[in-house]
Amino acid sequence: MSTARSPLRKLKAEADNIAARLKALARGEVDVSDPAGKVAAARAKESITFGVVMDDKILKIEMPWATIRELSEAGISAWILKHMREQRDVVH
């Protein structure tokens, strides 16, 4: 587990893993058994909601499938990493 103040390399590795799984899921490369059909149901919706569990917080993230397909793994990883490190984009 990690916190927002964990070493950047550890947080990046976790974000890279999540991004790789999201891209694989978007491509239909599901590597888990899905007897209840939850993965298939998630792919049928416009967006996916997933959680990132850390020692100091739990992130609930919703991403549209269109965004996942549009961004590279590195782009998704960077976006997740910003949330893990509590860095937000300033909106004026």
N, CA, C and O atoms as a GROMACS GRO file, in nm:
protein
  368
    1MET      N    1   0.084  -0.118   0.000
    1MET     CA    2   0.000   0.000   0.000
    1MET      C    3   0.088   0.125   0.000
    1MET      O    4   0.208   0.119   0.030
    2SER      N    5   0.028   0.234  -0.033
    2SER     CA    6   0.102   0.358  -0.043
    2SER      C    7   0.018   0.474   0.009
    2SER      O    8  -0.102   0.459   0.034
    3THR      N    9   0.084   0.588   0.025
    3THR     CA   10   0.015   0.710   0.064
    3THR      C   11   0.046   0.817  -0.040
    3THR      O   12   0.125   0.794  -0.132
    4ALA      N   13  -0.014   0.933  -0.024
    4ALA     CA   14   0.011   1.043  -0.118
    4ALA      C   15   0.157   1.087  -0.111
    4ALA      O   16   0.208   1.148  -0.206
    5ARG      N   17   0.226   1.058  -0.001
    5ARG     CA   18   0.364   1.098   0.014
    5ARG      C   19   0.463   0.984  -0.007
    5ARG      O   20   0.580   0.996   0.028
    6SER      N   21   0.418   0.874  -0.064
    6SER     CA   22   0.506   0.762  -0.096
    6SER      C   23   0.602   0.804  -0.206
    6SER      O   24   0.577   0.903  -0.276
    7PRO      N   25   0.712   0.732  -0.223
    7PRO     CA   26   0.806   0.766  -0.330
    7PRO      C   27   0.737   0.765  -0.466
    7PRO      O   28   0.651   0.681  -0.494
    8LEU      N   29   0.776   0.860  -0.549
    8LEU     CA   30   0.714   0.875  -0.680
    8LEU      C   31   0.722   0.746  -0.762
    8LEU      O   32   0.627   0.713  -0.833
    9ARG      N   33   0.834   0.674  -0.755
    9ARG     CA   34   0.849   0.552  -0.833
    9ARG      C   35   0.746   0.446  -0.794
    9ARG      O   36   0.697   0.372  -0.879
   10LYS      N   37   0.712   0.440  -0.665
   10LYS     CA   38   0.613   0.343  -0.619
   10LYS      C   39   0.473   0.381  -0.668
   10LYS      O   40   0.398   0.296  -0.717
   11LEU      N   41   0.438   0.508  -0.655
   11LEU     CA   42   0.307   0.554  -0.701
   11LEU      C   43   0.295   0.539  -0.853
   11LEU      O   44   0.190   0.499  -0.903
   12LYS      N   45   0.403   0.570  -0.925
   12LYS     CA   46   0.401   0.558  -1.070
   12LYS      C   47   0.382   0.413  -1.112
   12LYS      O   48   0.308   0.385  -1.207
   13ALA      N   49   0.447   0.321  -1.044
   13ALA     CA   50   0.433   0.178  -1.076
   13ALA      C   51   0.287   0.134  -1.056
   13ALA      O   52   0.233   0.059  -1.138
   14GLU      N   53   0.225   0.178  -0.949
   14GLU     CA   54   0.085   0.144  -0.924
   14GLU      C   55  -0.006   0.205  -1.030
   14GLU      O   56  -0.096   0.138  -1.082
   15ALA      N   57   0.017   0.331  -1.064
   15ALA     CA   58  -0.065   0.398  -1.166
   15ALA      C   59  -0.045   0.333  -1.303
   15ALA      O   60  -0.140   0.319  -1.380
   16ASP      N   61   0.078   0.293  -1.335
   16ASP     CA   62   0.106   0.225  -1.462
   16ASP      C   63   0.030   0.093  -1.470
   16ASP      O   64  -0.025   0.059  -1.576
   17ASN      N   65   0.025   0.019  -1.361
   17ASN     CA   66  -0.046  -0.108  -1.356
   17ASN      C   67  -0.196  -0.088  -1.378
   17ASN      O   68  -0.258  -0.162  -1.454
   18ILE      N   69  -0.253   0.012  -1.314
   18ILE     CA   70  -0.396   0.041  -1.330
   18ILE      C   71  -0.424   0.082  -1.475
   18ILE      O   72  -0.522   0.036  -1.534
   19ALA      N   73  -0.341   0.167  -1.530
   19ALA     CA   74  -0.360   0.214  -1.668
   19ALA      C   75  -0.352   0.098  -1.767
   19ALA      O   76  -0.431   0.092  -1.861
   20ALA      N   77  -0.257   0.008  -1.747
   20ALA     CA   78  -0.243  -0.107  -1.836
   20ALA      C   79  -0.368  -0.195  -1.831
   20ALA      O   80  -0.414  -0.244  -1.934
   21ARG      N   81  -0.422  -0.215  -1.712
   21ARG     CA   82  -0.543  -0.296  -1.699
   21ARG      C   83  -0.664  -0.228  -1.762
   21ARG      O   84  -0.747  -0.294  -1.824
   22LEU      N   85  -0.674  -0.096  -1.748
   22LEU     CA   86  -0.785  -0.024  -1.810
   22LEU      C   87  -0.779  -0.033  -1.962
   22LEU      O   88  -0.881  -0.057  -2.027
   23LYS      N   89  -0.660  -0.014  -2.019
   23LYS     CA   90  -0.645  -0.022  -2.164
   23LYS      C   91  -0.676  -0.164  -2.213
   23LYS      O   92  -0.741  -0.181  -2.316
   24ALA      N   93  -0.631  -0.266  -2.140
   24ALA     CA   94  -0.660  -0.404  -2.178
   24ALA      C   95  -0.810  -0.431  -2.172
   24ALA      O   96  -0.865  -0.499  -2.258
   25LEU      N   97  -0.875  -0.379  -2.070
   25LEU     CA   98  -1.020  -0.396  -2.057
   25LEU      C   99  -1.092  -0.326  -2.171
   25LEU      O  100  -1.190  -0.379  -2.224
   26ALA      N  101  -1.046  -0.208  -2.208
   26ALA     CA  102  -1.108  -0.134  -2.319
   26ALA      C  103  -1.092  -0.208  -2.452
   26ALA      O  104  -1.179  -0.200  -2.538
   27ARG      N  105  -0.980  -0.279  -2.468
   27ARG     CA  106  -0.957  -0.356  -2.590
   27ARG      C  107  -1.028  -0.491  -2.588
   27ARG      O  108  -1.032  -0.560  -2.690
   28GLY      N  109  -1.084  -0.528  -2.472
   28GLY     CA  110  -1.153  -0.656  -2.461
   28GLY      C  111  -1.063  -0.770  -2.420
   28GLY      O  112  -1.101  -0.886  -2.432
   29GLU      N  113  -0.945  -0.739  -2.373
   29GLU     CA  114  -0.848  -0.841  -2.330
   29GLU      C  115  -0.863  -0.866  -2.180
   29GLU      O  116  -0.773  -0.834  -2.102
   30VAL      N  117  -0.975  -0.921  -2.141
   30VAL     CA  118  -1.002  -0.944  -1.999
   30VAL      C  119  -0.928  -1.069  -1.955
   30VAL      O  120  -0.945  -1.176  -2.013
   31ASP      N  121  -0.846  -1.057  -1.851
   31ASP     CA  122  -0.767  -1.170  -1.804
   31ASP      C  123  -0.822  -1.231  -1.675
   31ASP      O  124  -0.749  -1.302  -1.605
   32VAL      N  125  -0.947  -1.205  -1.643
   32VAL     CA  126  -1.011  -1.262  -1.524
   32VAL      C  127  -1.138  -1.334  -1.566
   32VAL      O  128  -1.201  -1.300  -1.667
   33SER      N  129  -1.175  -1.433  -1.487
   33SER     CA  130  -1.302  -1.499  -1.517
   33SER      C  131  -1.414  -1.403  -1.475
   33SER      O  132  -1.400  -1.328  -1.378
   34ASP      N  133  -1.522  -1.406  -1.547
   34ASP     CA  134  -1.633  -1.313  -1.523
   34ASP      C  135  -1.766  -1.390  -1.518
   34ASP      O  136  -1.854  -1.367  -1.601
   35PRO      N  137  -1.780  -1.481  -1.421
   35PRO     CA  138  -1.902  -1.562  -1.418
   35PRO      C  139  -2.028  -1.481  -1.391
   35PRO      O  140  -2.136  -1.520  -1.436
   36ALA      N  141  -2.018  -1.370  -1.320
   36ALA     CA  142  -2.136  -1.288  -1.290
   36ALA      C  143  -2.164  -1.188  -1.401
   36ALA      O  144  -2.271  -1.126  -1.401
   37GLY      N  145  -2.072  -1.170  -1.495
   37GLY     CA  146  -2.093  -1.078  -1.606
   37GLY      C  147  -2.072  -0.932  -1.570
   37GLY      O  148  -2.118  -0.845  -1.644
   38LYS      N  149  -2.005  -0.904  -1.460
   38LYS     CA  150  -1.984  -0.765  -1.419
   38LYS      C  151  -1.888  -0.690  -1.511
   38LYS      O  152  -1.907  -0.570  -1.536
   39VAL      N  153  -1.787  -0.758  -1.560
   39VAL     CA  154  -1.693  -0.691  -1.650
   39VAL      C  155  -1.762  -0.657  -1.781
   39VAL      O  156  -1.746  -0.547  -1.834
   40ALA      N  157  -1.838  -0.750  -1.832
   40ALA     CA  158  -1.912  -0.726  -1.956
   40ALA      C  159  -2.012  -0.612  -1.937
   40ALA      O  160  -2.030  -0.529  -2.026
   41ALA      N  161  -2.078  -0.608  -1.822
   41ALA     CA  162  -2.174  -0.500  -1.794
   41ALA      C  163  -2.103  -0.366  -1.784
   41ALA      O  164  -2.157  -0.265  -1.830
   42ALA      N  165  -1.984  -0.362  -1.727
   42ALA     CA  166  -1.908  -0.238  -1.715
   42ALA      C  167  -1.867  -0.187  -1.853
   42ALA      O  168  -1.868  -0.066  -1.877
   43ARG      N  169  -1.832  -0.278  -1.943
   43ARG     CA  170  -1.791  -0.237  -2.078
   43ARG      C  171  -1.909  -0.184  -2.160
   43ARG      O  172  -1.890  -0.110  -2.256
   44ALA      N  173  -2.031  -0.223  -2.121
   44ALA     CA  174  -2.150  -0.180  -2.196
   44ALA      C  175  -2.193  -0.038  -2.158
   44ALA      O  176  -2.270   0.024  -2.231
   45LYS      N  177  -2.144   0.014  -2.046
   45LYS     CA  178  -2.181   0.149  -2.001
   45LYS      C  179  -2.092   0.253  -2.068
   45LYS      O  180  -1.992   0.218  -2.132
   46GLU      N  181  -2.128   0.381  -2.053
   46GLU     CA  182  -2.049   0.490  -2.112
   46GLU      C  183  -1.919   0.516  -2.038
   46GLU      O  184  -1.822   0.564  -2.096
   47SER      N  185  -1.917   0.484  -1.908
   47SER     CA  186  -1.796   0.508  -1.829
   47SER      C  187  -1.778   0.394  -1.730
   47SER      O  188  -1.867   0.312  -1.708
   48ILE      N  189  -1.660   0.392  -1.672
   48ILE     CA  190  -1.629   0.290  -1.571
   48ILE      C  191  -1.591   0.362  -1.443
   48ILE      O  192  -1.523   0.464  -1.445
   49THR      N  193  -1.634   0.307  -1.331
   49THR     CA  194  -1.598   0.358  -1.200
   49THR      C  195  -1.509   0.254  -1.134
   49THR      O  196  -1.544   0.136  -1.127
   50PHE      N  197  -1.393   0.299  -1.085
   50PHE     CA  198  -1.301   0.206  -1.019
   50PHE      C  199  -1.241   0.275  -0.898
   50PHE      O  200  -1.243   0.398  -0.887
   51GLY      N  201  -1.188   0.197  -0.808
   51GLY     CA  202  -1.130   0.250  -0.685
   51GLY      C  203  -0.981   0.226  -0.679
   51GLY      O  204  -0.931   0.126  -0.730
   52VAL      N  205  -0.913   0.318  -0.616
   52VAL     CA  206  -0.770   0.304  -0.587
   52VAL      C  207  -0.758   0.312  -0.436
   52VAL      O  208  -0.783   0.417  -0.376
   53VAL      N  209  -0.720   0.202  -0.374
   53VAL     CA  210  -0.711   0.196  -0.228
   53VAL      C  211  -0.569   0.226  -0.187
   53VAL      O  212  -0.474   0.160  -0.229
   54MET      N  213  -0.556   0.327  -0.102
   54MET     CA  214  -0.425   0.367  -0.050
   54MET      C  215  -0.434   0.362   0.102
   54MET      O  216  -0.544   0.351   0.157
   55ASP      N  217  -0.321   0.371   0.171
   55ASP     CA  218  -0.321   0.366   0.316
   55ASP      C  219  -0.396   0.485   0.378
   55ASP      O  220  -0.462   0.470   0.480
   56ASP      N  221  -0.385   0.601   0.315
   56ASP     CA  222  -0.442   0.721   0.374
   56ASP      C  223  -0.574   0.765   0.311
   56ASP      O  224  -0.636   0.860   0.359
   57LYS      N  225  -0.617   0.698   0.204
   57LYS     CA  226  -0.742   0.738   0.140
   57LYS      C  227  -0.785   0.633   0.039
   57LYS      O  228  -0.709   0.544   0.002
   58ILE      N  229  -0.907   0.646  -0.004
   58ILE     CA  230  -0.962   0.564  -0.111
   58ILE      C  231  -1.012   0.658  -0.219
   58ILE      O  232  -1.094   0.746  -0.192
   59LEU      N  233  -0.962   0.641  -0.340
   59LEU     CA  234  -1.005   0.724  -0.452
   59LEU      C  235  -1.113   0.649  -0.529
   59LEU      O  236  -1.097   0.531  -0.561
   60LYS      N  237  -1.220   0.717  -0.559
   60LYS     CA  238  -1.325   0.663  -0.645
   60LYS      C  239  -1.320   0.744  -0.773
   60LYS      O  240  -1.351   0.864  -0.773
   61ILE      N  241  -1.282   0.679  -0.882
   61ILE     CA  242  -1.259   0.748  -1.008
   61ILE      C  243  -1.356   0.697  -1.113
   61ILE      O  244  -1.376   0.577  -1.128
   62GLU      N  245  -1.416   0.790  -1.185
   62GLU     CA  246  -1.503   0.756  -1.297
   62GLU      C  247  -1.440   0.811  -1.424
   62GLU      O  248  -1.413   0.930  -1.434
   63MET      N  249  -1.419   0.723  -1.521
   63MET     CA  250  -1.359   0.764  -1.648
   63MET      C  251  -1.447   0.715  -1.762
   63MET      O  252  -1.488   0.599  -1.763
   64PRO      N  253  -1.476   0.801  -1.858
   64PRO     CA  254  -1.550   0.757  -1.976
   64PRO      C  255  -1.464   0.662  -2.061
   64PRO      O  256  -1.343   0.681  -2.071
   65TRP      N  257  -1.527   0.562  -2.122
   65TRP     CA  258  -1.455   0.470  -2.209
   65TRP      C  259  -1.391   0.544  -2.325
   65TRP      O  260  -1.283   0.506  -2.371
   66ALA      N  261  -1.457   0.648  -2.374
   66ALA     CA  262  -1.401   0.726  -2.486
   66ALA      C  263  -1.266   0.786  -2.446
   66ALA      O  264  -1.173   0.789  -2.527
   67THR      N  265  -1.255   0.834  -2.324
   67THR     CA  266  -1.129   0.891  -2.276
   67THR      C  267  -1.022   0.783  -2.264
   67THR      O  268  -0.906   0.806  -2.298
   68ILE      N  269  -1.062   0.667  -2.215
   68ILE     CA  270  -0.966   0.557  -2.200
   68ILE      C  271  -0.913   0.514  -2.336
   68ILE      O  272  -0.794   0.488  -2.351
   69ARG      N  273  -1.002   0.506  -2.435
   69ARG     CA  274  -0.959   0.466  -2.569
   69ARG      C  275  -0.872   0.574  -2.633
   69ARG      O  276  -0.780   0.543  -2.709
   70GLU      N  277  -0.901   0.701  -2.603
   70GLU     CA  278  -0.829   0.813  -2.665
   70GLU      C  279  -0.689   0.832  -2.608
   70GLU      O  280  -0.595   0.859  -2.683
   71LEU      N  281  -0.674   0.817  -2.476
   71LEU     CA  282  -0.545   0.840  -2.411
   71LEU      C  283  -0.456   0.717  -2.422
   71LEU      O  284  -0.504   0.604  -2.435
   72SER      N  285  -0.327   0.740  -2.416
   72SER     CA  286  -0.231   0.630  -2.411
   72SER      C  287  -0.224   0.579  -2.267
   72SER      O  288  -0.279   0.641  -2.175
   73GLU      N  289  -0.157   0.466  -2.249
   73GLU     CA  290  -0.138   0.416  -2.112
   73GLU      C  291  -0.064   0.517  -2.027
   73GLU      O  292  -0.096   0.536  -1.910
   74ALA      N  293   0.034   0.584  -2.086
   74ALA     CA  294   0.112   0.684  -2.013
   74ALA      C  295   0.023   0.802  -1.972
   74ALA      O  296   0.038   0.855  -1.862
   75GLY      N  297  -0.068   0.842  -2.060
   75GLY     CA  298  -0.158   0.952  -2.028
   75GLY      C  299  -0.254   0.917  -1.915
   75GLY      O  300  -0.278   0.998  -1.826
   76ILE      N  301  -0.309   0.796  -1.919
   76ILE     CA  302  -0.399   0.752  -1.812
   76ILE      C  303  -0.322   0.740  -1.682
   76ILE      O  304  -0.370   0.781  -1.576
   77SER      N  305  -0.202   0.685  -1.688
   77SER     CA  306  -0.119   0.670  -1.570
   77SER      C  307  -0.087   0.805  -1.507
   77SER      O  308  -0.094   0.820  -1.385
   78ALA      N  309  -0.053   0.904  -1.589
   78ALA     CA  310  -0.022   1.038  -1.538
   78ALA      C  311  -0.145   1.100  -1.471
   78ALA      O  312  -0.133   1.166  -1.368
   79TRP      N  313  -0.262   1.078  -1.530
   79TRP     CA  314  -0.385   1.133  -1.474
   79TRP      C  315  -0.415   1.071  -1.338
   79TRP      O  316  -0.450   1.142  -1.244
   80ILE      N  317  -0.400   0.938  -1.328
   80ILE     CA  318  -0.424   0.869  -1.201
   80ILE      C  319  -0.320   0.912  -1.098
   80ILE      O  320  -0.353   0.933  -0.981
   81LEU      N  321  -0.195   0.924  -1.141
   81LEU     CA  322  -0.086   0.964  -1.051
   81LEU      C  323  -0.114   1.101  -0.989
   81LEU      O  324  -0.086   1.122  -0.871
   82LYS      N  325  -0.168   1.193  -1.067
   82LYS     CA  326  -0.200   1.326  -1.014
   82LYS      C  327  -0.302   1.315  -0.901
   82LYS      O  328  -0.292   1.384  -0.800
   83HIS      N  329  -0.400   1.228  -0.918
   83HIS     CA  330  -0.500   1.209  -0.812
   83HIS      C  331  -0.439   1.142  -0.689
   83HIS      O  332  -0.473   1.176  -0.576
   84MET      N  333  -0.350   1.047  -0.712
   84MET     CA  334  -0.286   0.978  -0.600
   84MET      C  335  -0.200   1.074  -0.519
   84MET      O  336  -0.191   1.062  -0.397
   85ARG      N  337  -0.137   1.170  -0.587
   85ARG     CA  338  -0.049   1.265  -0.518
   85ARG      C  339  -0.122   1.392  -0.474
   85ARG      O  340  -0.060   1.486  -0.425
   86GLU      N  341  -0.255   1.392  -0.490
   86GLU     CA  342  -0.339   1.505  -0.449
   86GLU      C  343  -0.305   1.632  -0.525
   86GLU      O  344  -0.309   1.741  -0.467
   87GLN      N  345  -0.273   1.620  -0.651
   87GLN     CA  346  -0.245   1.736  -0.736
   87GLN      C  347  -0.362   1.750  -0.833
   87GLN      O  348  -0.392   1.657  -0.908
   88ARG      N  349  -0.426   1.861  -0.832
   88ARG     CA  350  -0.539   1.884  -0.919
   88ARG      C  351  -0.509   1.994  -1.018
   88ARG      O  352  -0.428   2.082  -0.989
   89ASP      N  353  -0.573   1.991  -1.134
   89ASP     CA  354  -0.561   2.098  -1.230
   89ASP      C  355  -0.643   2.216  -1.182
   89ASP      O  356  -0.755   2.199  -1.134
   90VAL      N  357  -0.589   2.335  -1.194
   90VAL     CA  358  -0.660   2.455  -1.153
   90VAL      C  359  -0.756   2.494  -1.265
   90VAL      O  360  -0.717   2.504  -1.382
   91VAL      N  361  -0.881   2.514  -1.228
   91VAL     CA  362  -0.984   2.555  -1.324
   91VAL      C  363  -1.024   2.697  -1.290
   91VAL      O  364  -1.064   2.727  -1.178
   92HIS      N  365  -1.014   2.785  -1.388
   92HIS     CA  366  -1.049   2.926  -1.365
   92HIS      C  367  -1.185   2.954  -1.416
   92HIS      O  368  -1.233   3.067  -1.406
   0.00000   0.00000   0.00000
